[in-house]
Amino acid sequence: MIPDKVKKILDAEGLSALEFEEGSTPTAETAAAKIGVEVGQIAKSLLFKGASGRVVMVVCAGDQKVSSGKIKRLCGEKMSMTKAEETFALTGFWPGGVCPFGLEGMEIYVDDSLKVWDTIYPAAGNDATGVPLSYEKLLRICGGRSCDVAAE
């Protein structure tokens, strides 16, 4: 079931999520197979935390990894990926269904690796959804900034 805060945003933007059986899209690979698209079209939302306590979300293509050096340069400090429990505590979403919509208290960066696709698919708050939209619309809805942190 899509969380209410996400559903409200989707409704306000005229978007609808693709919904599948529970637990069927927990990874970029399984989401791509279920939706019938390339793995790179899956917009995976990853949470990072620095020693200062700063938390940022990076949304990148499902076939990419985040470069530790690039995210350090972007944020000005070493950033580590949060554990599942901390991700849930900070976002209200468990890994596999982390959604970049309706979040507060963190910066959101959307990696340029997603620009090559006309349609990308972030999760809608659980591990059985994908929301078809464009890179530009994702940036606008989540209030994100474009970046280049994908590993080469």
N, C-alpha and C positions, 0 to 999 in steps of 0.2 A: 504494500500500500504506500502511495506517495504521501510524504508528510504534508500537513496542512500548509505550512509556511512556503513550501516549494510549490504546491498546487496553486496557491494564490498568485504567486509570481508568474507561473506558466499561464494561468487564465488571463492575467492582466496583459501579458505579452502576446496572447493569441497562439500560444504554443501548446502542443499536447505531447505527452511522453509515450513512447512505445513501452508496453508493459508485458512481461513474460512471467513464467512460473518462478516462484520464490527461489532465490539463490542461484539462478541460472546464468547470471552475467557478472560474476565477481572479479573477473580479470579482463584486461583489454582483449585478450585472445578469445575468451568465451563470449564476450559481448559482441565482438565483430562477427563471429560465427553465427550467433543467434540473430543479429540484425541483418546479416548478409552483406557486410561491407569490409573494407580493408582495415587491418588492425590500426593503422595510422589515423583513421577517422575517429577512433574512440578517444575522447578527451578525458584523460585520467587526471584526477584532482589529488594532488599530493601535498601534505602539510609538513612544513619544516620549522624548526625552532632553533634559535641561537642561544648562546650562553647568557646573553643579556635578557633573555625572556621574550625577545621579539619573535612573533609567529607570522609566517607568510604561507600562502597557498600558491602552488605552481600548478597550472593546468597545461599539460603537454600531450603530444600525440602518443597514442598507445604503443607505438613501436619504438619509442625513444626512452632514453634514460636521462636524468638530470645530472649535469656535470657539477661535481662538488666545487671545482675551481670557479666556474661561471656563476654559480649561485652565491659563492662567497664574495666575488667581485660585485655582484648586483646588490647584495645586502650589507656589505661592509664588515661581515663577520662570518666565521664558520657556522654553517647551518647543518643540522642533523634531522633526518626524517623522524617524525613522531611515531610512537608506538600506537597500536590500535586503540587502547583505552584512552590515551591522551587525545588522539584524533577525535574520538567520540565525545569526550568531555568538552573539547573546544568547538566542535562543529554540530554535534547532535547526529552525526552520520558515522556509520561504521565503514572501515576500509572495504572497498568493493562497491560501495554505493555513495561515496563522498560526492557531494554536490556543491558547485561553486555559487549557488544562488542563495540569497538571504542571509549571508554571513556578516557578522559584525566583529570589530576588534582585530581585524587582520588585513594586511594588504594582499591583493590577489594579482598574480602575474599570469599572463597567458602567453605561452611560448609560440614563437614564430613557426615552429614545426607544424602547427595546425593550419597555417595560412594556405598551404597548397591544396586544401580540400574545399570544395564548394559547400559540403555539408559535413558537420562534425556532430558527435554524440556524447555529451557529458551525461553522467548518471543523474537521476532525479531524486536522490536521497535514499535509495536502497539498491541491493544487488540484483535487481530484476527489471531495470529500466534503462532507457536511453532517450535523450531529447534531441531530435534533429533540428539543427540551426546552423547559421553561418558563423564564421570566426568573428566578424564585426558585431553581430548580434550578441554573441557570448560576451565579448568585451564590454559592450554597453550594459547588458543586464547585470553582470556581476561587478561592474565598476572597476574592472581590471585594467592593467597596463600591459602592453605588449613587451616581450622580452626575448632574449636569446640565451637560454640556459641548457638546451639539449646538448648532450655529449656528441662529439663529432665522430 
